[in-house]
């Protein structure tokens, strides 16, 4: 049976690298599969829509129409991978709606595979949110993401258990300013740069490799 992954990139906190992760993942899936659809649930700018307008749709969950329009799209098993960039302001409401309508069960019935990529932190809000997700969605893969720039060398507390994290290395400030340009493409950079030993080239390659390893891990978990 065809399976459609739906990656929900989330955190209850702002400024943790969520949109950068969503950008990287969206470009990786497009490169690998030739198609991807992203959904932007953000109030802040720049957001995923600003970086990848041809691949991204704005999603609203402030009213019933917007909620159902989004859920209908991300429950659809059409073989096209989905990425949801979930703004921190919508974190609680989104997962409340998901619980109320039974989205996870319906996705499982249809062959759609939600995967939560949780930007992990040492703060109380992050730990509480992580526990809530595990309690409410025990059958859904929840992957902690260790953003080195946010954690600044600290280790995750025991509350995250033994889940294997997805690691994102920190970039120097001048390279962060480069990838922060709205016309910057990770894949185009890989294709166009002549220096494959550059720090940015290796950083992008490492993240793409991590996404591929995550996919294989999830496949093996399902077998």
C-alpha positions in Angstrom: 0.0 0.0 0.0 1.3 3.5 -0.9 2.3 5.5 2.2 2.3 9.3 2.4 4.5 10.8 5.1 3.4 14.0 6.7 6.2 15.7 8.6 4.9 18.2 11.3 7.8 20.5 12.4 6.8 21.9 15.8 7.8 23.5 19.1 6.0 25.5 21.7 8.8 28.0 21.7 9.8 30.7 19.1 13.3 31.1 17.6 14.4 27.5 17.8 15.2 26.9 14.1 11.8 25.4 13.1 11.4 27.2 9.8 15.0 26.4 8.8 14.3 22.7 9.4 11.1 22.9 7.5 12.9 24.5 4.6 15.7 22.0 4.5 13.3 19.1 4.7 11.0 20.5 2.0 13.9 21.0 -0.4 15.3 17.5 0.4 11.9 15.8 -0.3 11.6 17.7 -3.6 15.0 16.7 -4.7 14.5 13.1 -3.7 10.9 12.6 -4.8 10.3 15.3 -7.4 7.2 16.6 -5.5 6.3 17.9 -2.1 3.6 20.1 -0.6 4.3 22.4 2.4 1.9 24.2 4.7 2.8 27.3 6.6 1.0 28.0 9.9 2.9 31.1 11.0 2.3 34.6 12.0 5.9 35.7 11.9 7.9 36.8 8.9 9.9 35.6 7.1 8.1 32.2 7.1 8.2 29.1 4.9 5.9 30.8 2.4 8.5 33.6 1.9 11.3 31.1 1.1 9.4 28.5 -0.9 6.3 30.1 -2.4 5.9 27.7 -5.2 5.8 24.7 -2.9 4.0 26.2 0.1 0.4 27.0 1.0 -0.8 29.2 3.8 -2.9 27.3 6.4 -5.2 28.8 8.9 -6.7 27.0 11.9 -8.5 30.0 13.5 -11.9 28.9 12.1 -13.6 25.6 11.2 -13.3 26.1 7.5 -9.5 26.6 7.7 -9.1 23.7 10.1 -11.0 21.2 7.8 -9.3 22.5 4.7 -5.9 21.7 6.2 -6.8 18.4 7.7 -8.4 17.2 4.4 -5.1 17.9 2.7 -2.7 16.3 5.2 -4.8 13.2 5.7 -4.8 12.5 1.9 -2.8 9.5 0.9 -1.7 10.7 -2.5 1.9 9.7 -2.4 3.1 13.3 -2.2 5.1 14.0 1.0 3.8 16.9 3.1 5.7 19.3 5.5 3.8 21.4 8.0 5.7 24.3 9.5 3.7 24.8 12.7 4.2 28.2 14.3 4.7 28.2 18.1 1.6 30.4 18.5 -0.6 27.6 17.0 1.0 24.7 18.8 -1.6 24.1 21.4 -4.6 24.8 19.1 -3.3 22.5 16.4 -2.8 19.5 18.5 -6.1 20.1 20.3 -7.9 20.1 16.9 -5.9 17.0 15.9 -7.1 15.2 19.0 -10.7 16.3 18.8 -11.2 15.2 15.2 -9.3 12.0 15.5 -6.8 12.9 12.8 -4.1 10.4 13.8 -6.5 7.5 13.6 -7.9 8.6 10.3 -4.4 9.1 8.9 -3.5 5.5 10.0 -6.6 4.1 8.4 -5.9 5.9 5.1 -2.2 4.9 5.0 -0.9 8.4 5.7 2.0 8.6 8.2 2.3 11.6 10.5 5.8 12.2 11.9 6.4 14.8 14.5 9.8 16.6 14.3 10.0 18.3 17.7 12.6 21.0 18.3 13.8 19.9 21.7 14.8 22.2 24.5 15.8 22.1 28.2 13.0 24.5 29.2 9.9 23.5 31.1 7.5 24.4 28.2 9.3 22.1 25.8 9.5 19.2 28.2 5.8 19.6 29.1 4.9 19.7 25.4 7.0 16.6 24.6 5.3 14.7 27.4 1.8 15.8 26.1 2.5 14.6 22.6 3.7 11.2 23.8 0.7 10.8 26.0 -1.9 11.9 23.4 -0.3 10.3 20.4 1.4 7.1 21.5 1.4 5.4 18.1 2.9 8.4 16.2 6.7 8.7 15.7 8.0 11.7 17.6 11.6 12.6 16.8 13.5 15.1 19.0 15.5 17.6 17.0 18.8 18.8 18.6 19.6 22.2 17.2 23.1 22.9 18.4 22.6 26.7 18.0 19.7 26.6 20.4 21.0 24.1 22.9 24.5 25.6 22.9 26.3 22.4 23.8 23.9 21.3 26.6 22.5 17.8 26.7 18.8 17.0 26.6 17.3 16.0 30.0 16.1 12.4 30.7 12.5 13.5 30.0 13.2 12.9 26.3 14.0 9.2 27.0 16.2 7.2 24.6 14.7 8.5 21.4 17.3 8.9 18.7 17.6 12.7 18.0 17.9 14.4 14.6 21.0 16.6 15.0 21.5 20.0 13.3 24.9 21.6 13.7 25.2 25.3 14.4 26.4 27.6 11.6 28.6 30.6 12.0 26.7 33.9 11.9 27.9 34.9 8.5 26.6 31.7 7.0 23.3 32.0 8.9 22.9 35.4 7.1 23.5 33.7 3.8 20.8 31.0 4.2 18.5 33.7 5.7 18.0 35.3 2.3 14.6 34.5 1.0 16.0 33.7 -2.5 18.5 31.1 -1.1 18.0 27.5 -2.1 19.9 24.7 -0.3 19.7 22.3 -3.3 20.7 25.0 -5.8 23.7 25.7 -3.6 24.7 22.1 -3.6 24.4 22.0 -7.4 26.2 25.2 -8.2 29.1 25.5 -5.7 32.5 24.5 -6.9 33.9 24.0 -3.4 32.4 20.8 -2.0 34.6 21.1 1.0 33.0 24.4 2.1 31.4 24.5 5.5 28.0 25.3 4.1 28.1 22.6 1.5 29.0 20.0 4.1 26.3 21.2 6.5 23.6 20.9 3.8 24.8 17.5 2.8 24.9 16.3 6.4 21.3 17.4 7.0 20.1 15.7 3.8 21.9 12.5 4.8 20.2 12.7 8.2 16.8 13.0 6.6 17.5 9.9 4.5 18.6 8.0 7.5 15.5 9.1 9.4 13.3 7.8 6.5 15.1 4.4 6.6 14.7 4.2 10.3 11.0 4.9 10.1 10.6 2.3 7.3 12.4 -0.4 9.4 10.2 0.6 12.4 7.1 -0.2 10.3 8.3 -3.6 9.1 
